[in-house]
Amino acid sequence: MNKFYGTGVAMVTPFHADGAVDFGGLEAVINHIIGGGVEYLVILGTTGESATLSKQEKQDVWKKTVEFTRGRVPLVAGIGSNNTYELLKSIEEFDTNGYDAILSVSPFYNKPTQEGIYRHYKAVAENSPLPIILYNVPSRTGSMVSAETTVRLAHDFKNIIATKEASGSFEQFNQIMRDKPEEFMLISGDDPVTLPMVAMGASGVISVIGNAIPKAFSDMVRLCLKGNYEAARPLNYGMIEFTRLMFAEGSPAGVKYALKHLGICGDTVRLPLANISSLAEAKIVTELQKIVK
């Protein structure tokens, strides 16, 4: 699955000031990101505020994304739930036209055992018409997909092709890299640790900051994948403070403000998220000016 090597971007969902989905903004974001040279897009993951979109809104966003992308890059749909049977129904109803894979977050809130997580993804694998990328983000879900469970799934189901790892555990990353099938991909789910993860064998990243600075970040990732860390390190260092600011007062509020400053879309977020402070806005502008010449 070479199409998922490099930089994927977990796209924001732009909203009008009244909270309605801004499809003009969505098209502008897509063109901005693709113009920056990224390898693929992820639609309606966490950064896309999927938890606050209705079923119809999700279908509209997925459909419009295919229309606006026009086949220029591969597309991944974020489809997850803590109700396995509801998730299977969502996958069954999903229009796969134009999409290349599904990113599915591990069940949140329920705090299932590792066996429960395994059986959840087993059911997904047996019912999905598209390849599956696991998503382990324990800071949001309340439970960890262990390295053992990840590797077990990777060996048992050929259509489970990768894991987006946002656990922050290099012990976990090392174990996955050691024990996974050769073709199974480890993908960074945290912008700040992408460089060291690629150094240990990860195939790239699904990025948040790539919404705003797709060229700078994807250039850095490509250098890492080529083994040119001497050139990649200064680029990485130059983005450290910007990356920190993107999450300092909540995501995607930070990166949405950066996009607003760049004139691409508005910075409206849906409750319970809130916009960032004026102090954070000023700091983001300062860092953007260093990166975007």
C-alpha positions in Angstrom: 0.0 0.0 0.0 2.6 2.5 -1.1 -0.1 5.2 -1.5 0.0 5.6 2.3 3.7 6.2 2.6 4.5 9.8 3.5 2.3 12.5 4.8 -1.4 12.0 5.2 -3.4 15.0 6.6 -6.3 14.6 9.1 -8.4 17.3 7.5 -10.4 19.9 9.5 -14.1 20.4 8.7 -14.6 24.1 8.1 -17.8 25.6 9.5 -19.6 28.9 8.8 -20.1 31.3 11.8 -23.5 29.8 12.4 -22.0 26.3 12.6 -23.1 24.9 9.3 -20.6 23.0 7.2 -18.7 25.4 4.9 -18.3 23.4 1.7 -16.5 26.4 0.0 -14.0 26.3 2.8 -13.7 22.5 2.5 -12.7 22.9 -1.1 -10.2 25.6 -0.3 -8.6 23.4 2.5 -8.4 20.5 0.1 -6.7 22.5 -2.6 -4.3 24.1 -0.1 -3.3 20.7 1.3 -2.9 19.0 -2.0 -1.0 22.0 -3.3 1.5 21.5 -0.5 2.4 18.1 -1.9 1.0 15.7 0.7 0.4 12.1 -0.2 -3.1 11.5 1.0 -6.1 12.9 2.9 -8.0 11.6 5.9 -11.6 12.8 6.2 -13.6 13.0 9.4 -11.1 11.8 11.9 -10.8 13.5 15.2 -9.4 16.7 13.7 -12.5 16.8 11.4 -14.7 17.1 14.6 -16.6 14.0 13.4 -18.1 13.5 16.9 -20.2 16.7 16.3 -21.4 16.0 12.8 -24.7 14.3 12.0 -25.0 11.2 9.8 -26.2 13.3 6.9 -23.4 15.9 7.3 -20.8 13.1 7.3 -22.2 11.7 4.1 -22.2 15.1 2.5 -18.6 15.8 3.6 -17.4 12.5 2.3 -19.2 13.0 -1.1 -18.0 16.6 -1.5 -14.4 15.6 -0.7 -14.4 13.1 -3.5 -15.8 15.8 -5.9 -13.3 18.4 -4.8 -10.2 16.1 -4.8 -10.8 14.9 -8.3 -8.6 11.8 -7.9 -5.5 13.8 -7.2 -4.6 12.0 -4.0 -5.9 8.8 -2.2 -8.6 9.3 0.4 -9.2 7.7 3.8 -12.5 7.9 5.6 -12.6 8.1 9.4 -15.3 5.7 10.5 -15.3 4.6 14.2 -17.6 3.9 17.1 -17.7 2.4 20.5 -20.7 0.4 19.4 -19.4 -2.4 17.2 -22.7 -3.2 15.6 -23.4 0.5 14.8 -20.0 0.7 13.3 -20.6 -2.3 11.0 -23.9 -0.7 9.9 -22.1 2.6 9.2 -19.5 0.7 7.1 -22.2 -1.1 5.2 -23.9 2.2 4.3 -20.7 4.0 3.4 -20.3 4.9 -0.2 -16.8 3.7 -1.0 -16.6 5.5 -4.3 -13.4 7.5 -4.4 -12.0 6.1 -1.1 -9.0 3.9 -0.6 -9.2 2.9 3.1 -11.0 3.3 6.4 -9.3 4.7 9.5 -11.1 3.3 12.5 -10.4 4.5 16.1 -10.4 1.9 18.8 -13.6 1.8 20.9 -13.7 4.8 23.3 -15.4 5.2 26.7 -16.3 1.5 27.2 -12.7 0.6 28.1 -12.8 -2.9 26.6 -10.2 -5.6 27.3 -7.6 -6.5 24.7 -9.8 -9.4 23.7 -12.8 -7.1 23.3 -10.6 -4.7 21.1 -9.5 -7.7 19.0 -13.0 -9.0 18.5 -14.2 -5.5 17.6 -11.6 -5.1 14.8 -12.1 -8.7 13.7 -15.7 -7.8 13.0 -14.7 -4.7 11.2 -12.1 -6.6 9.1 -14.7 -9.3 8.2 -17.2 -6.7 7.0 -15.2 -3.9 5.5 -15.0 -3.5 1.7 -11.9 -1.4 2.1 -8.5 -1.8 3.8 -8.4 -0.8 7.4 -6.0 1.4 9.3 -6.2 0.9 13.1 -6.1 4.0 15.3 -4.7 3.8 18.8 -5.1 7.1 20.7 -5.5 6.2 24.4 -5.5 9.8 25.6 -8.9 10.1 23.9 -10.3 6.6 24.0 -9.5 5.7 27.6 -7.9 2.4 26.6 -4.7 1.2 24.9 -4.5 -1.1 21.9 -1.5 -3.1 23.0 1.4 -3.9 20.7 0.4 -7.6 21.1 -3.2 -6.9 20.0 -2.0 -4.7 17.1 0.4 -7.4 15.8 -2.2 -10.2 16.3 -4.7 -8.3 14.2 -2.0 -7.5 11.5 -1.1 -11.2 11.2 -4.7 -12.5 11.3 -6.3 -10.0 8.8 -4.5 -9.0 5.6 -7.0 -6.2 5.0 -5.8 -4.5 8.3 -2.9 -2.8 6.6 -1.6 -0.2 9.2 -1.9 1.4 12.5 -2.0 5.1 13.3 -0.1 5.2 16.6 -0.8 8.1 18.9 0.1 6.4 22.2 3.4 8.2 22.6 5.0 5.0 23.7 8.3 4.2 22.0 8.3 0.8 23.7 5.0 0.1 21.9 6.4 1.3 18.6 9.5 -0.8 18.9 7.5 -3.9 19.7 5.2 -3.4 16.7 8.1 -2.8 14.4 9.8 -6.0 15.6 6.8 -8.3 15.4 4.6 -7.0 12.6 4.2 -8.6 9.2 6.7 -7.0 6.7 4.0 -5.2 4.7 2.1 -3.8 7.7 2.7 -0.1 8.3 3.3 1.8 11.4 2.1 5.4 10.9 2.8 8.3 13.3 -0.3 9.8 14.9 1.6 12.6 16.6 3.3 15.4 14.6 6.0 16.0 17.2 7.4 12.5 17.2 7.2 11.8 13.4 10.9 12.2 12.7 12.1 9.7 15.4 9.3 7.3 14.4 10.3 7.3 10.8 13.9 6.7 11.9 12.8 3.5 13.6 10.8 2.3 10.5 7.4 4.1 10.5 6.0 4.8 7.0 5.0 8.4 7.7 2.4 10.3 9.5 -1.3 11.3 9.6 -0.8 14.9 10.5 -2.8 17.8 12.1 -0.3 20.6 11.3 -0.3 19.6 7.7 -3.6 21.3 7.3 -1.8 24.7 7.7 1.7 24.0 6.6 1.5 21.0 4.2 4.6 21.8 2.2 7.0 22.4 5.1 5.8 19.3 6.9 5.6 16.9 4.0 9.0 18.0 2.7 10.5 17.1 6.1 8.8 13.7 6.1 10.0 12.9 2.6 13.6 13.7 3.6 13.2 11.4 6.6 11.8 8.6 4.5 14.9 9.0 2.2 17.2 8.7 5.2 18.4 12.3 4.9 18.0 13.3 8.5 20.8 15.9 8.3 18.5 18.0 6.1 15.3 17.0 7.9 16.4 17.9 11.4 16.5 21.7 10.9 13.1 21.7 9.3 11.7 19.7 12.2 13.3 22.0 14.7 11.8 25.0 12.9 8.3 23.6 13.4 8.5 22.6 17.0 6.9 25.7 18.5 4.3 26.0 15.9 3.3 22.3 16.5 3.1 22.9 20.3 0.8 25.9 19.7 -1.5 23.8 17.6 -2.4 21.7 20.6 -1.9 24.2 23.5 -5.5 25.2 23.7 -7.1 22.3 22.0 -7.2 20.7 18.6 -8.4 21.6 15.9 -9.0 25.1 17.3 -5.3 26.0 16.9 -4.9 24.8 13.3 -8.2 26.3 12.3 -7.0 29.7 13.5 -3.8 29.2 11.4 -6.0 28.4 8.4 -8.0 31.5 9.1 -4.9 33.6 9.2 -3.7 32.2 5.9 -7.1 33.1 4.4 -8.2 29.6 3.6 -11.2 29.1 5.8 -12.8 30.3 9.1 -11.9 29.1 12.5 -15.3 28.2 13.8 -15.4 25.0 15.9 -18.5 23.3 17.3 -19.2 23.0 21.0 -18.0 21.6 23.3 -14.8 22.9 21.6 -14.0 26.6 21.9 -11.8 29.0 20.0 -8.3 29.8 21.2 -7.3 32.9 23.1 -6.0 36.1 21.5 -2.6 35.5 23.1 -2.4 32.1 21.4 -3.5 33.6 18.1 -0.6 36.1 18.2 1.9 33.4 19.0 0.6 31.3 16.1 0.9 34.2 13.7 4.5 34.8 14.8 5.4 31.1 14.1 3.6 31.0 10.8 5.6 33.9 9.5 8.8 32.0 10.2 7.6 28.9 8.3 5.4 30.3 5.4 7.6 32.7 3.4 
